[in-house]
Amino acid sequence: MERVGLRLALRKAQAEAGDIVLLHADESEALTHPYLARAWAKRGADLRVPAPGQSSKVAMMGARNAATGELLVVTSKTKRSADFVKLLEEIDRLFGPAPGAARKPVAIVLDNGPIHRSKATTKALAARAHWLTVEWLPKYAPELNEIERAWRDMKSHHLAHQTFADQAELEDAIRQAVAAINTERSARPLANFRISA
C-alpha cells in the first residue's frame, strides 16, 4: 500500500505541474430521505425529521480532478458497469483526444470494485488505453481515493437535512451541489498552495 501511495503522490505532482490530468473516480449514492450530518435536540426530547414515504436512491458515478478539485458527476438509477461507462464517455468528451486539440494524457484512480473490473468496463478502459492510464488502488483503501472527501462534503453540506419528493428532485439537488462545489473550488484558487515557514 505504501508503494501505491508513492505512485499516487508522483501522479499528483505531475498533475499539479500540468503534465497530466489526474482523476479520482468512484461511485456513491444519495437518498431522498435526509442525511443527518449535524443535529441537536433538547436533552430528553426526541429528534424528529419528516421523511414521508419510502426512501429511494440515486446512484452517482463521479470523477474528481486532483489538480483543480473540479467534480464531474453522472447520475443513474443503478450502479452498474453500463452506468460507469457513461462516466467514461463524459471523461472522453472533456479530456479525450479531439481533432485539432492538444490534450494531456489522463490517469484515472480506481478501486477494485466489481463495477471497475467487469467485462464491460474492462473493454471500455481498453478502448481508451492510448490516452487513459488506470492506477489501481489496493482493496479497502478508500483513504487513497480523493473523491471520497467530495462525496462526504456533498452529503454533509449540500444534501443534508433535506427531504426530496422524488428521484428527479434529488438529481436536481445533486446537480446544484456539484455546481456549488465546483464554484467553491474555483473561488479559492490558492487553497491548494502550501505556506512555507
C-alpha positions as CSV (number, residue, x, y, z in Angstrom):
1,M,0.0,0.0,0.0
2,E,2.9,2.3,0.7
3,R,4.1,1.9,-2.9
4,V,0.7,2.8,-4.2
5,G,0.7,5.9,-2.1
6,L,4.1,6.9,-3.5
7,R,2.9,6.3,-7.1
8,L,-0.2,8.4,-6.5
9,A,1.9,11.2,-5.0
10,L,4.1,11.2,-8.1
11,R,0.9,11.3,-10.3
12,K,-0.4,14.2,-8.3
13,A,2.8,16.1,-8.7
14,Q,2.6,15.5,-12.4
15,A,-1.0,16.8,-12.4
16,E,-0.1,19.9,-10.4
17,A,2.8,20.6,-12.8
18,G,0.3,20.4,-15.7
19,D,1.8,17.4,-17.4
20,I,-1.2,15.1,-16.9
21,V,-4.8,15.2,-15.8
22,L,-5.3,13.0,-12.7
23,L,-8.9,11.9,-11.9
24,H,-10.0,10.1,-8.8
25,A,-13.2,8.1,-9.7
26,D,-15.7,6.1,-7.7
27,E,-19.4,5.7,-7.1
28,S,-21.8,6.7,-4.3
29,E,-25.5,7.0,-3.6
30,A,-27.8,9.8,-2.5
31,L,-31.1,9.2,-0.7
32,T,-34.4,11.1,-1.0
33,H,-34.7,10.8,2.8
34,P,-32.5,13.3,4.8
35,Y,-28.9,12.8,5.8
36,L,-28.4,13.9,9.4
37,A,-24.9,15.4,9.4
38,R,-25.2,17.5,12.5
39,A,-28.3,17.9,14.5
40,W,-29.3,18.7,18.1
41,A,-32.3,18.5,20.3
42,K,-33.0,19.4,23.9
43,R,-32.0,16.8,26.4
44,G,-34.7,14.2,26.7
45,A,-36.5,15.3,23.6
46,D,-36.8,13.1,20.5
47,L,-35.3,14.5,17.3
48,R,-37.8,14.1,14.5
49,V,-37.1,14.8,10.9
50,P,-40.1,14.5,8.5
51,A,-39.4,11.7,5.9
52,P,-42.6,10.8,4.2
53,G,-43.0,7.7,2.1
54,Q,-40.3,5.2,1.2
55,S,-36.8,6.3,0.6
56,S,-35.3,5.9,-2.8
57,K,-31.8,6.5,-4.1
58,V,-29.9,7.9,-7.0
59,A,-26.6,6.4,-7.9
60,M,-23.7,8.8,-8.6
61,M,-20.7,8.0,-10.7
62,G,-18.0,10.7,-10.3
63,A,-14.5,11.8,-11.0
64,R,-12.6,14.5,-9.2
65,N,-9.7,16.4,-10.8
66,A,-6.8,16.2,-8.4
67,A,-5.2,19.5,-9.7
68,T,-8.3,21.7,-9.8
69,G,-10.7,19.9,-7.4
70,E,-13.4,20.1,-10.0
71,L,-16.0,17.4,-9.6
72,L,-17.8,15.6,-12.5
73,V,-20.9,13.5,-11.7
74,V,-23.1,11.4,-13.8
75,T,-26.4,10.2,-12.1
76,S,-28.3,7.0,-12.7
77,K,-31.0,4.8,-11.1
78,T,-28.5,1.9,-10.8
79,K,-24.8,1.4,-10.0
80,R,-23.8,-0.9,-12.8
81,S,-21.0,-1.2,-15.3
82,A,-23.0,0.5,-18.1
83,D,-23.5,3.5,-15.8
84,F,-19.8,3.7,-15.1
85,V,-19.1,3.5,-18.8
86,K,-21.4,6.6,-19.2
87,L,-19.0,8.4,-16.8
88,L,-16.1,7.3,-19.0
89,E,-17.9,8.7,-22.1
90,E,-18.2,12.1,-20.3
91,I,-14.5,11.9,-19.4
92,D,-14.0,11.3,-23.2
93,R,-15.9,14.4,-24.0
94,L,-13.9,16.6,-21.6
95,F,-10.4,15.1,-21.7
96,G,-10.2,12.6,-24.6
97,P,-8.4,13.2,-27.9
98,A,-10.2,15.6,-30.2
99,P,-9.3,16.7,-33.8
100,G,-7.1,19.8,-33.7
101,A,-6.9,20.0,-29.9
102,A,-3.8,19.2,-27.9
103,R,-4.9,17.2,-24.9
104,K,-2.9,15.9,-21.9
105,P,-2.7,12.2,-21.0
106,V,-5.2,11.2,-18.3
107,A,-4.6,8.9,-15.4
108,I,-7.7,7.7,-13.5
109,V,-7.6,6.2,-10.0
110,L,-10.0,3.3,-9.4
111,D,-10.6,0.8,-6.7
112,N,-11.1,-2.9,-7.4
113,G,-14.8,-2.8,-7.1
114,P,-16.8,-5.1,-9.3
115,I,-18.1,-2.2,-11.5
116,H,-14.5,-1.3,-12.4
117,R,-13.4,-4.9,-13.1
118,S,-16.4,-6.1,-15.1
119,K,-16.1,-7.1,-18.8
120,A,-17.9,-4.0,-20.0
121,T,-15.7,-1.6,-18.0
122,T,-12.5,-3.5,-18.9
123,K,-13.5,-3.3,-22.6
124,A,-14.3,0.5,-22.3
125,L,-10.9,1.1,-20.5
126,A,-9.0,-0.9,-23.1
127,A,-10.6,1.2,-25.9
128,R,-9.2,4.4,-24.2
129,A,-5.7,2.9,-23.3
130,H,-3.9,5.1,-25.8
131,W,-4.7,8.2,-23.7
132,L,-6.1,6.9,-20.4
133,T,-4.0,5.1,-17.8
134,V,-5.6,3.3,-14.8
135,E,-4.0,3.5,-11.4
136,W,-5.5,0.6,-9.4
137,L,-5.9,1.1,-5.6
138,P,-5.5,-1.8,-3.2
139,K,-8.6,-3.3,-1.7
140,Y,-10.1,-1.5,1.3
141,A,-8.1,1.7,0.8
142,P,-10.7,4.5,0.4
143,E,-8.4,7.0,2.1
144,L,-6.2,7.0,-1.1
145,N,-9.2,8.0,-3.3
146,E,-9.7,11.8,-3.0
147,I,-13.2,11.6,-4.4
148,E,-14.4,10.1,-1.1
149,R,-13.9,13.6,0.5
150,A,-16.0,15.1,-2.2
151,W,-18.8,12.6,-1.6
152,R,-18.6,13.4,2.2
153,D,-18.7,17.1,1.5
154,M,-21.7,16.8,-0.8
155,K,-23.7,14.7,1.6
156,S,-22.9,16.5,4.8
157,H,-23.1,20.1,3.5
158,H,-25.2,20.2,0.3
159,L,-27.7,17.3,0.7
160,A,-28.0,17.1,4.5
161,H,-31.2,17.8,6.4
162,Q,-33.5,17.8,3.4
163,T,-36.2,15.5,2.2
164,F,-36.6,15.2,-1.6
165,A,-40.0,14.4,-3.1
166,D,-38.7,12.0,-5.7
167,Q,-35.6,11.0,-7.6
168,A,-35.9,13.8,-10.1
169,E,-35.8,16.4,-7.3
170,L,-32.8,14.6,-5.8
171,E,-31.0,14.6,-9.1
172,D,-31.6,18.3,-9.5
173,A,-30.2,18.9,-6.0
174,I,-27.1,16.8,-6.9
175,R,-26.5,18.9,-10.0
176,Q,-26.8,22.1,-7.9
177,A,-24.5,20.6,-5.3
178,V,-21.8,19.7,-7.9
179,A,-22.1,23.3,-9.3
180,A,-21.7,24.8,-5.9
181,I,-18.7,22.6,-5.0
182,N,-17.0,23.5,-8.3
183,T,-17.8,27.2,-7.8
184,E,-16.3,27.0,-4.3
185,R,-13.1,25.3,-5.7
186,S,-12.7,28.0,-8.4
187,A,-13.4,30.8,-5.9
188,R,-10.4,29.6,-3.7
189,P,-7.6,29.1,-6.2
190,L,-4.9,29.5,-3.6
191,A,-6.5,26.8,-1.3
192,N,-4.0,24.1,-2.5
193,F,-0.9,26.2,-2.1
194,R,1.3,25.4,0.9
195,I,2.6,28.2,3.1
196,S,6.3,28.0,3.7
197,A,7.7,28.8,7.2
